[in-house]
Amino acid sequence: MALIFQANNPKKPMASLTAGFHRHNNHRSHSSSASKIIIFFCLSAFLGLAIIANLFRASLSTHYLSIATNWVDTNAPVLILKLAATPHNSNNKGKDGKIAQRMGPQRFLSATFADLPAPEWQWEQMPSAPVPRLDGYSIQIKNTFYVFAGYAHLDHVHSHIDVFDFSINKWVDQIKMPNEMAHSHLGIASDGRYIYIVSGQYGTQCSGPTTASFSLDTATKKWKPLPPLPAPRYAPATQLWKGRLHVMGGSKENRHTPGRDHWSLAVKDGETLEQQWRDEVPIPRGGPHRACIAVNDRLFVIGGQEGDFMAKPGSPIFKCSRRHEVVYGDVYMLDDEMKWKILPPMPKPDSHIECAWVIVNNSIIITGGTTEKHPVTKRMMLVGEVFQFHLDTMKWSVIGKLPYRIKTTLTGFWDGWLYFTSGQRDRGPDNPQPKKVVGETWRTKLHLS
Ligand SMILES: *[C@@H]1O[C@H](CO)[C@@H](O)[C@H](O)[C@H]1NC(C)=O
């Protein structure tokens, strides 16, 4: 322990050790030079080992800190991070291009993490939500926007709904959630009056999941329990489709393993007449954080990821630790045939978009998200583009830019305006890594073609 501490400054212990050696040497003038050399070599070897051990320990803790910064607002300095954030020349190239240039030949790097060219949009800031939110959920019913749950930070989760009124641009109400309801990674859908909430993560950090499911009557603000999901899921794709609540994909009990199961439950007016969930055709690819959207007779599942952070084994607070994850831009569709069809993928892989979408004029609009990690720094990269999926042609386009890159945004559309609130934003225009959890609300006039 002491040696490791000393080795923090390799010059000092070396000096004091040699000084000690000399003193020792002076008092014992009869020692043979051979034993002096042996002692010297032993000390040097020991010191060398200590330095190596310390470097190893330092690199581990740097890595550990960097994991934390992917999730929450922290000012902890991180070595690689600094390198990536330092603009190194003044040309107009995207900063990711600069990193790639600096760190190695660009042609060996996948470019899916980089910003895509997109028109700049004018955004207008609206009143912020009462609390900041990461991994919140939302449902829009006419001019009313219900914003659910989420993390304020890793050690605090919300257990209420904030309500925004698009017609007056004000946060107007707060509704308490049932104590047994999940706080993040839930499944959510609505029929225009009742909101259905399914499973999800119960608690802070990377806590365990619950199967508990509920409905909320937004007219009376009354909650009712629904039959629990057959097995818990984190952030499953969830949608109300042809009178049944469909729940599929998500992560399994350990928060990381993708589930492919697909269940449905007949629901009407916030209740079910069925005793249990029904098995449906499994989704081709499992995993959490996808957009799930029903349009007419078709059900779309868009983007998402396989793998996620999971609780550190044995951690009493379920401390989040990073695991391998792959983000994708796949689009799957179910229609009357009840067979999954594969449609053109998103312009880039995109995850954390469960509530980041709206349907406008026969198009799906998606805002922000997370994409592939940076191939060199391995940091999580946020998305700042707005995507349009044309439901008539099944084609994607990149139509605009958000005020900053952000994930887990909650998106709405009212009276020609595209709104988003909350999420975790980037470190700045030159740094697409996640940092601050925000409650900011923005809107822009939407003009689709
Ligand atoms: C949607 O279509 C209508 C009718 O063509 C048009 O007036 C409106 O501007 C469109 N909305 C957007 C957001 O582009």
Ligand as a Chemical Component Dictionary entry (heavy atoms), coordinates in Angstrom:
data_LIG
# 
_chem_comp.id                   LIG 
_chem_comp.type                 NON-POLYMER 
_chem_comp.pdbx_formal_charge   0 
_chem_comp.three_letter_code    LIG 
# 
loop_
_chem_comp_atom.comp_id 
_chem_comp_atom.atom_id 
_chem_comp_atom.alt_atom_id 
_chem_comp_atom.type_symbol 
_chem_comp_atom.charge 
_chem_comp_atom.model_Cartn_x 
_chem_comp_atom.model_Cartn_y 
_chem_comp_atom.model_Cartn_z 
_chem_comp_atom.pdbx_ordinal 
LIG C1 C1 C 0 -49.192 18.184 -43.468 1  
LIG O1 O1 O 0 -50.015 18.238 -44.637 2  
LIG C2 C2 C 0 -50.867 19.366 -44.717 3  
LIG C3 C3 C 0 -51.747 19.196 -45.943 4  
LIG O2 O2 O 0 -50.982 18.934 -47.075 5  
LIG C4 C4 C 0 -50.037 20.637 -44.755 6  
LIG O3 O3 O 0 -50.862 21.767 -44.806 7  
LIG C5 C5 C 0 -49.152 20.688 -43.517 8  
LIG O4 O4 O 0 -48.287 21.808 -43.584 9  
LIG C6 C6 C 0 -48.332 19.422 -43.386 10 
LIG N1 N1 N 0 -47.636 19.434 -42.102 11 
LIG C7 C7 C 0 -46.322 19.524 -41.987 12 
LIG C8 C8 C 0 -45.792 19.522 -40.622 13 
LIG O5 O5 O 0 -45.551 19.583 -42.908 14 
# 
loop_
_chem_comp_bond.comp_id 
_chem_comp_bond.atom_id_1 
_chem_comp_bond.atom_id_2 
_chem_comp_bond.value_order 
_chem_comp_bond.pdbx_ordinal 
LIG C1 O1 SING 1  
LIG C1 C6 SING 2  
LIG O1 C2 SING 3  
LIG C2 C3 SING 4  
LIG C2 C4 SING 5  
LIG C3 O2 SING 6  
LIG C4 O3 SING 7  
LIG C4 C5 SING 8  
LIG C5 O4 SING 9  
LIG C5 C6 SING 10 
LIG C6 N1 SING 11 
LIG N1 C7 SING 12 
LIG C7 C8 SING 13 
LIG C7 O5 DOUB 14 
# 
